[in-house]
Amino acid sequence: MNTQCAQPLTVNKNFRDPELHTAKNMRKFGIKFAAHHPQAQEVKKSFIYVKSLDDWRAVLDAWYA
C-alpha cells in the first residue's frame, strides 16, 4: 500500500487566505524598498505592521502619495 496517498493533504494556512499571503509578500517588498525613502526607518516601521491589502494601500498613501 502506498502510504503517501493515505495521508491527508495539508495546505499552508497562508494559501487558504490569498489576501494574507499577498499582503505578506508585499510587506516583505515594502520593507526592503523603504531603504530608498528619505525617511527610511519610519517607512520600514509602517510596512512591518501591514496585515492586509488595505493596510498596504494606507502605507503607500501615507508615504508615497
Secondary structure, 3 states (H helix, E strand, C coil): CCHHHHCCCCCCHHHHCHHHHHHHHHHHHHHHHHHHCCCHHHHHHHHHCCCCHHHHHHHHHHHHC
